[in-house]
Amino acid sequence: MPALESHIYDVFQQYSRLYELRNEGGGELSADLQKEWIEVTFTLDSIFSGLYSSEPQSHDATTVAHELRSQVPVKYLRVPTDTDVLCETNDNFFSGKLQDISLGGAYVHSPVAFRLDSPVRLTFCPFRDREPVEVHGRVAWNNPGGVRKHMFPGGAGIEFDDEDPGSGNLEDYVYELVEDTLCRAHLI
Protein backbone atom coordinates (compact mmCIF):
# COMPACT_ATOMS: atom_id res chain seq x y z
CA MET A 1 0.00 0.00 0.00
CA PRO A 2 1.44 3.41 -0.89
CA ALA A 3 2.20 5.89 1.88
CA LEU A 4 -0.49 8.23 0.56
CA GLU A 5 -3.84 7.01 -0.68
CA SER A 6 -3.67 7.27 -4.48
CA HIS A 7 -7.04 9.00 -4.87
CA ILE A 8 -5.68 11.91 -2.85
CA TYR A 9 -2.97 12.44 -5.49
CA ASP A 10 -5.75 12.60 -8.05
CA VAL A 11 -7.58 15.30 -6.07
CA PHE A 12 -4.50 17.54 -5.91
CA GLN A 13 -3.64 16.96 -9.57
CA GLN A 14 -7.24 17.58 -10.64
CA TYR A 15 -7.31 20.84 -8.67
CA SER A 16 -4.08 22.01 -10.32
CA ARG A 17 -5.36 21.13 -13.81
CA LEU A 18 -8.69 22.91 -13.28
CA TYR A 19 -7.01 25.95 -11.74
CA GLU A 20 -4.84 26.34 -14.85
CA LEU A 21 -7.87 25.90 -17.15
CA ARG A 22 -9.82 28.47 -15.15
CA ASN A 23 -6.97 30.98 -15.43
CA GLU A 24 -6.61 30.36 -19.16
CA GLY A 25 -10.36 30.95 -19.56
CA GLY A 26 -10.35 34.30 -17.77
CA GLY A 27 -11.79 32.80 -14.57
CA GLU A 28 -14.53 30.87 -16.35
CA LEU A 29 -15.03 27.12 -16.82
CA SER A 30 -17.54 25.18 -18.88
CA ALA A 31 -20.56 23.82 -16.97
CA ASP A 32 -19.04 20.32 -16.75
CA LEU A 33 -15.68 21.63 -15.60
CA GLN A 34 -17.37 24.00 -13.11
CA LYS A 35 -19.13 21.01 -11.56
CA GLU A 36 -15.80 19.19 -11.37
CA TRP A 37 -14.22 22.33 -9.82
CA ILE A 38 -16.89 22.47 -7.11
CA GLU A 39 -16.40 18.79 -6.28
CA VAL A 40 -12.61 18.97 -6.08
CA THR A 41 -12.58 22.20 -4.05
CA PHE A 42 -15.18 20.71 -1.69
CA THR A 43 -12.93 17.67 -1.17
CA LEU A 44 -9.89 19.87 -0.51
CA ASP A 45 -11.89 22.11 1.83
CA SER A 46 -13.01 18.98 3.70
CA ILE A 47 -9.43 17.76 4.01
CA PHE A 48 -8.05 21.10 5.19
CA SER A 49 -10.90 21.73 7.62
CA GLY A 50 -10.44 18.33 9.26
CA LEU A 51 -13.79 16.92 8.15
CA TYR A 52 -12.24 14.35 5.79
CA SER A 53 -10.64 11.39 7.50
CA SER A 54 -9.82 7.76 6.90
CA GLU A 55 -8.34 4.90 8.90
CA PRO A 56 -4.94 5.64 10.49
CA GLN A 57 -2.00 4.79 8.21
CA SER A 58 1.47 3.66 9.19
CA HIS A 59 4.19 5.30 7.15
CA ASP A 60 7.86 6.17 6.86
CA ALA A 61 8.14 9.97 7.09
CA THR A 62 11.01 10.19 4.57
CA THR A 63 9.14 8.11 1.99
CA VAL A 64 5.96 10.14 2.49
CA ALA A 65 7.76 13.48 2.09
CA HIS A 66 9.46 12.34 -1.11
CA GLU A 67 6.26 10.82 -2.50
CA LEU A 68 4.24 13.90 -1.59
CA ARG A 69 6.63 16.26 -3.37
CA SER A 70 6.81 14.09 -6.48
CA GLN A 71 3.06 13.50 -6.79
CA VAL A 72 1.19 16.43 -5.26
CA PRO A 73 1.35 19.72 -7.18
CA VAL A 74 1.17 22.77 -4.92
CA LYS A 75 1.86 25.56 -7.40
CA TYR A 76 -1.71 26.91 -7.17
CA LEU A 77 -2.86 25.29 -3.95
CA ARG A 78 -3.94 27.65 -1.16
CA VAL A 79 -3.30 26.00 2.18
CA PRO A 80 -5.05 27.25 5.32
CA THR A 81 -2.74 28.28 8.13
CA ASP A 82 -2.83 30.40 11.26
CA THR A 83 0.71 31.73 11.45
CA ASP A 84 1.94 34.98 12.97
CA VAL A 85 3.57 37.22 10.38
CA LEU A 86 5.47 40.49 10.46
CA CYS A 87 4.46 42.87 7.67
CA GLU A 88 6.62 45.70 6.43
CA THR A 89 5.44 48.24 3.87
CA ASN A 90 7.10 51.47 2.75
CA ASP A 91 5.35 53.40 5.52
CA ASN A 92 4.49 50.87 8.23
CA PHE A 93 5.65 47.84 10.22
CA PHE A 94 3.05 45.67 11.97
CA SER A 95 2.04 42.12 12.79
CA GLY A 96 -0.73 40.03 11.34
CA LYS A 97 -1.83 36.44 10.77
CA LEU A 98 -1.42 34.35 7.65
CA GLN A 99 -4.86 32.87 6.97
CA ASP A 100 -3.80 30.92 3.89
CA ILE A 101 -0.68 30.64 1.78
CA SER A 102 0.43 29.36 -1.59
CA LEU A 103 3.60 29.61 -3.63
CA GLY A 104 2.10 32.64 -5.35
CA GLY A 105 0.68 34.58 -2.45
CA ALA A 106 -1.04 34.70 0.91
CA TYR A 107 -3.98 36.20 2.70
CA VAL A 108 -2.89 38.29 5.69
CA HIS A 109 -5.35 39.27 8.42
CA SER A 110 -4.40 42.54 10.05
CA PRO A 111 -6.22 45.37 11.81
CA VAL A 112 -3.80 47.72 10.00
CA ALA A 113 -4.97 48.60 6.50
CA PHE A 114 -2.77 47.75 3.53
CA ARG A 115 -2.48 50.24 0.68
CA LEU A 116 -3.38 48.63 -2.67
CA ASP A 117 -0.40 47.85 -4.94
CA SER A 118 2.14 48.79 -2.27
CA PRO A 119 5.21 46.57 -1.88
CA VAL A 120 5.27 44.41 1.23
CA ARG A 121 7.74 42.14 2.95
CA LEU A 122 6.36 39.27 5.04
CA THR A 123 8.48 37.45 7.60
CA PHE A 124 7.25 34.42 9.51
CA CYS A 125 8.59 31.37 11.30
CA PRO A 126 7.20 28.28 9.61
CA PHE A 127 8.03 25.94 12.50
CA ARG A 128 9.81 26.43 15.82
CA ASP A 129 13.11 24.83 14.79
CA ARG A 130 13.37 26.57 11.41
CA GLU A 131 14.81 29.79 10.14
CA PRO A 132 12.25 32.52 9.42
CA VAL A 133 10.91 32.73 5.89
CA GLU A 134 10.96 36.13 4.24
CA VAL A 135 8.98 36.80 1.07
CA HIS A 136 8.43 39.97 -0.92
CA GLY A 137 5.33 40.89 -2.82
CA ARG A 138 2.67 43.48 -3.37
CA VAL A 139 -0.82 44.10 -2.03
CA ALA A 140 -3.02 42.66 -4.79
CA TRP A 141 -6.41 43.30 -3.14
CA ASN A 142 -7.90 44.54 0.11
CA ASN A 143 -10.60 43.01 2.25
CA PRO A 144 -11.50 45.69 4.82
CA GLY A 145 -13.79 44.28 7.48
CA GLY A 146 -14.26 41.06 5.51
CA VAL A 147 -16.36 42.84 2.86
CA ARG A 148 -14.79 41.30 -0.26
CA LYS A 149 -14.31 37.77 1.08
CA HIS A 150 -16.73 37.11 3.92
CA MET A 151 -14.94 33.94 5.04
CA PHE A 152 -11.83 35.95 5.92
CA PRO A 153 -11.40 38.61 8.58
CA GLY A 154 -10.22 42.03 7.38
CA GLY A 155 -6.86 42.09 5.69
CA ALA A 156 -5.32 41.79 2.25
CA GLY A 157 -4.30 39.39 -0.47
CA ILE A 158 -0.55 39.53 -1.08
CA GLU A 159 0.90 38.44 -4.42
CA PHE A 160 4.50 37.25 -4.08
CA ASP A 161 7.26 38.34 -6.46
CA ASP A 162 8.16 35.67 -9.03
CA GLU A 163 11.87 35.87 -8.31
CA ASP A 164 11.60 35.85 -4.53
CA PRO A 165 14.68 34.37 -2.79
CA GLY A 166 12.53 32.85 -0.03
CA SER A 167 10.61 30.64 -2.45
CA GLY A 168 12.56 27.41 -1.64
CA ASN A 169 11.76 27.75 2.05
CA LEU A 170 8.24 28.79 1.14
CA GLU A 171 7.74 25.65 -0.93
CA ASP A 172 9.03 23.53 1.97
CA TYR A 173 6.56 25.26 4.29
CA VAL A 174 3.59 24.71 1.95
CA TYR A 175 4.46 21.02 1.54
CA GLU A 176 4.85 20.60 5.30
CA LEU A 177 1.43 22.19 5.87
CA VAL A 178 -0.08 19.78 3.33
CA GLU A 179 1.71 16.83 4.91
CA ASP A 180 0.56 17.84 8.40
CA THR A 181 -3.05 18.15 7.21
CA LEU A 182 -2.97 14.78 5.44
CA CYS A 183 -1.45 13.14 8.54
CA ARG A 184 -4.20 14.57 10.77
CA ALA A 185 -6.80 13.23 8.31
CA HIS A 186 -5.07 9.80 8.40
CA LEU A 187 -4.50 9.99 4.66
CA ILE A 188 -0.77 9.34 5.10
Buried (B, 14 or more C-beta within 10 A) or exposed (E): EBBBBEEBBEBBBBBBBBBEBBEEEEEEBEEEBEEBBEEBBEBBEBBBEEEBEEEEBEBEEEEBBEBBBEBBBBEBBBBBBEBEBBBBBEEBEBBBBBBBBBBBBBBBBBEBBBBEEEEBBBBBBBEEEEEEBBBBBBBBBBBEEEEBBEEBBBBBBBBBBEEBEBBEBBBBBBBBBBBBBBBBBEBB
